[in-house]
Amino acid sequence: MRVSAMAKAAGLWYNAPMDLEPFIRDIPDWPKPGVGFKDITPLLADPAALAMAVEQMANPFRGKGVEVVVGTESRGFIFGTAVAQALSAGFVPVRKPDKLPWKTHKIEYELEYGTDAVEIHQDAIHPGQRVLIVDDVLATGGTMKATLELVDKLGAEIVGVTLLIELGFLDGRAKLAPYDNIHAVINY
């Protein structure tokens, strides 16, 4: 089995539980002063760490009847498609405005510095389908709340939310009520 140099240096092996935090790089003052950005690109570049991240995101939802995985633009696409494959489910993207070519539903939400919006195709999910929502990071919760509202609007049964990282100190989870089946692999 091939093990990456970074995984070897951290004493981590693919076939054992893996601490993924060493693969997350802190970038101070990005994208603006005072923000500490969690850079996942080292994890994405490491085959063992990426595979373990996907497994740790998917495992709590195995056997739960997930039919569709929804991933939010853009890093939610990376993990969402991999989690969908791991769960033998379909994949549906939630995108920024004007990126989807068919009829959409749109939800606008507040940011620290303005507003944004996300969209989903109106026919992407059928009423009653069991859906898992995937993203890379839960921060203040605005994007995830909007995604949950879009999926709910389509009449889906939301099985849960799975994330690579939760920035718990920002309390984004509080915005997601009444959805409470939220799993994060790494918590800060």
C-alpha positions as a printed Julia matrix, in Angstrom:
188×3 Matrix{Float64}:
   0.0    0.0     0.0
   1.29   3.46   -0.89
   1.32   5.89    2.02
   2.02   9.58    1.47
   5.11  11.2     2.93
   2.92  13.5     5.0
   0.94  10.56    6.37
   4.16   8.69    7.18
   5.59  11.75    8.93
   2.42  12.07   11.0
   2.5    8.34   11.81
  -0.83   7.83   10.06
  -1.91   4.83    8.0
  -4.87   4.54    5.67
  -6.17   1.29    7.19
  -6.26   2.72   10.74
  -8.22   5.67   12.12
  -6.5    8.76   10.85
  -6.14  12.15   12.46
  -6.89  14.52    9.62
  -6.05  17.78   11.42
  -2.37  17.68   10.35
  -3.62  17.99    6.76
  -5.49  21.26    7.41
  -3.33  24.35    6.94
  -4.09  27.56    8.84
  -3.82  30.71    6.74
  -3.92  33.84    8.92
  -5.58  37.02    7.65
  -7.13  35.48    4.56
  -9.28  36.45    2.73
  -9.19  39.56    4.92
  -7.39  40.7     8.08
  -8.56  38.95   11.22
  -9.87  35.85    9.45
  -8.13  32.52   10.06
  -8.76  30.41    6.96
  -8.73  26.59    7.15
  -7.06  25.44    3.92
  -8.04  21.89    2.93
  -5.83  21.66   -0.17
  -3.11  19.62    1.6
  -5.78  17.07    2.55
  -7.14  16.99   -1.0
  -3.63  16.39   -2.37
  -2.98  13.39   -0.11
  -4.66  10.18   -1.38
  -4.86   8.49    2.02
  -6.12  11.58    3.84
  -8.72  12.3     1.13
  -9.98   8.7     1.2
 -10.17   8.74    5.0
 -12.01  12.08    5.01
 -14.64  10.71    2.62
 -15.04   7.54    4.7
 -15.37   9.49    7.94
 -17.97  11.76    6.33
 -19.96   8.85    4.85
 -19.78   6.23    7.61
 -22.38   7.69   10.02
 -24.92   7.58    7.19
 -24.31   4.05    5.88
 -27.47   1.97    6.08
 -29.66   5.08    6.47
 -31.24   4.8     3.03
 -29.6    7.9     1.54
 -30.8    8.21   -2.05
 -29.34  11.6    -2.97
 -26.34  13.56   -1.74
 -26.49  17.34   -2.13
 -23.21  19.25   -2.32
 -22.94  23.01   -2.03
 -20.68  24.99   -4.35
 -17.84  24.6    -4.59
 -15.9   22.38   -2.2
 -19.11  20.57   -1.34
 -18.92  19.2    -4.89
 -15.55  17.58   -4.16
 -16.73  15.79   -1.04
 -20.35  15.39   -2.1
 -19.66  13.34   -5.21
 -17.21  11.11   -3.33
 -19.66  10.61   -0.44
 -22.45   9.89   -2.94
 -20.32   7.22   -4.56
 -19.43   5.74   -1.15
 -23.15   5.54   -0.28
 -24.3    4.37   -3.75
 -26.44   7.49   -4.03
 -27.0   10.12   -6.68
 -25.51  13.61   -6.49
 -27.22  17.01   -6.85
 -25.33  20.32   -6.89
 -26.44  23.49   -5.13
 -24.88  26.4    -6.97
 -24.4   30.13   -6.83
 -26.96  32.12   -8.88
 -27.11  31.79  -12.67
 -24.9   28.68  -12.86
 -27.62  26.07  -13.38
 -29.16  25.76  -16.87
 -32.7   24.69  -15.92
 -35.56  26.1   -13.82
 -34.36  26.72  -10.28
 -35.44  27.56   -6.75
 -33.35  30.26   -5.1
 -32.71  31.22   -1.47
 -30.93  34.41   -0.48
 -29.09  34.66    2.83
 -27.09  37.13    4.88
 -23.31  37.22    5.06
 -21.11  39.21    7.41
 -20.52  41.65    4.54
 -23.72  41.53    2.47
 -25.95  38.88    0.93
 -25.51  35.84   -1.27
 -27.78  33.18   -2.74
 -27.83  29.53   -3.76
 -29.97  27.67   -6.28
 -31.09  24.14   -7.05
 -32.91  22.7   -10.06
 -36.64  22.48   -9.37
 -36.7   18.82  -10.46
 -33.41  17.72   -8.87
 -34.99  15.93   -5.9
 -38.38  14.25   -5.68
 -40.68  14.58   -2.66
 -39.85  12.0    -0.01
 -36.35  11.21   -1.28
 -33.84  10.68    1.51
 -31.13  13.33    1.22
 -27.74  13.85    2.87
 -26.23  17.32    2.59
 -22.44  17.65    2.31
 -20.06  20.59    2.56
 -16.46  21.15    3.53
 -16.88  23.7     6.34
 -19.66  24.9     8.61
 -18.76  28.42    9.73
 -21.53  30.94   10.47
 -24.19  28.65    9.0
 -25.73  30.93    6.37
 -24.92  28.83    3.3
 -25.87  25.56    4.98
 -29.16  26.98    6.27
 -30.03  28.16    2.75
 -29.13  24.73    1.33
 -31.32  22.99    3.92
 -34.2   25.32    3.04
 -33.82  24.58   -0.69
 -33.83  20.82   -0.14
 -36.77  21.1     2.26
 -38.67  23.18   -0.33
 -38.41  20.24   -2.75
 -40.12  17.98   -0.21
 -37.13  15.79    0.55
 -36.53  13.94    3.8
 -33.26  15.33    5.13
 -31.34  12.45    6.69
 -28.52  14.68    7.94
 -25.6   16.96    7.23
 -22.0   15.81    7.02
 -18.99  18.12    7.0
 -15.25  17.86    6.96
 -14.8   20.81    9.36
 -17.02  22.65   11.83
 -15.83  25.97   13.23
 -17.78  25.54   16.46
 -16.62  28.85   17.91
 -18.72  30.6    15.23
 -21.87  28.75   16.41
 -23.19  28.12   12.88
 -24.95  24.96   14.09
 -27.4   27.13   16.06
 -28.75  28.56   12.77
 -29.58  25.1    11.45
 -32.4   24.22   13.87
 -34.55  22.18   13.66
 -32.04  20.05   11.73
 -29.93  18.34   14.34
 -28.33  15.3    12.71
 -25.08  17.13   11.92
 -21.77  15.28   11.73
 -18.36  16.97   11.46
 -15.12  15.03   11.11
 -12.97  17.85   12.55
 -14.13  20.43   15.09
 -12.38  23.68   15.93
